[in-house]
Amino acid sequence: MIEGTTKGFEKKLEIVGVGYRAQTSKNKITLNLGYSNPIEFTAPEEIEFEMDKEKKNIITVKGIDKQVVGEISAKIRSFKEPEPYKGKGIKYIDETITRKAGKAAAGAGTTGTAAGT
């Protein structure tokens, strides 16, 4: 608790995907994640959002309460969780996504002829 009041806690989220972007104000974030309408999320007053100036796809969630920072980060991630085929979505900065091979790689071992002919 002392660390929270002196330095504060933070979690970093990365937005991966073509056309996915976010805009932040002090405690409000607007996410464009490929849905028909943008998602607007307002956090409690003790939580603050920041965007990285160099990399526009990194969101920092800051606050003095570690639990609230974690809950808000998990809520933002739940809007578009990273999918296993292309890795698009919102992920934590230190999270690794296990990628799946996909349909084309699964059928690469066959010769392309019909079975039994």
N, C-alpha and C positions, 0 to 999 in steps of 0.2 A: 504494500500500500504506500510505503514511503517513496518507492521508485515512481509510482504513478503520479504523485503530487509534485515531485521534483522534476522528473524528465518526461513523464507521460508514456503511454504505450502506443504502439502503432502496428498496423498490418498493411502489407502492400499487396495489391491485386493487379494482375496483368490482363488486359483485354487482347485476345488473339482472334483475328478474323478480318477479312476484307470488308470495309464499310462499317465495322463496329467502332463506336466512339462514345465518349462521355464528356459531359460538361459539368463542372462543379461550381458551387458557391460555398459559403461557409458551412452550412449543415444540410445542403440539398444537392442531389446529384440527378442528372438527366442522362439516361443511357439509351443509345440507339443500337439495338442488337439484332436487327434483321426482322423484327416484328413490324406489323403495320403501323403501330403507334409507339412513340418513345415512352420509356418507363421513367416516371419521376418518383424519386424516393427521398423522403425527408427524415432525417435522423433526429434523435433527441438533441437538446441544446448543448450537452457536454461533449458531443462528437463533432469532429471537424474533418472535412474532406479536402484533399489537395491533389492536384495533377502534377506530374513531373513535367518540367518545362522543356527538357530536351526530348524525352520520349513521351509522346502524347497518350500512350496506351497504358500508363501505369497510374493507378489510383492509390493514394495513401489514406488510410482511415486512422485518425488520431483521437486519443481521449485519455482521461485519467483513470477510468475503470476498465481493467483488463477484460472482464466478462462482457461488458457492453460492447467493447471494441471487437471482440471475437464474434459476438452475435450479429452485429451489423455487417461485418465482413462476410459471414456465412450467408446472411440474407441476400447481399449483393451478388455473391457467387451463385446462389440458387436461381437467379433470374435467367442465366444461361450457363449451365455447367459445361465444362470441357468435354467434348465428345471424343471417343477413342479412335476414330478413323482419320480425321484431319486435325484434331486438336483444337478446333475452334471453340471459343467460349471465354468465360472468365475464370482464371485460376490464380492461386496464390503464387507469389514470385518464386518461392523455393519448392513448389510442388512439381513433381514429374508426372507426366501423363503416359500411361502404358498404351502404346499404339497397337492397333490390330492391323492385320495384313490386308483384309478386304476381300472382295469377291474375285477380283482379277488374279490375285496371288494364289487363292485357293484352287482355282481351276487351271493353273499353269502346268500341272503335271499330266493332264490328259492330252490326247492327240487331236481331239476335235472331231473324231468320227463317232457315229452313233453306236451304242453298245449292241453287239450281236449281229452286225452286218459284215 
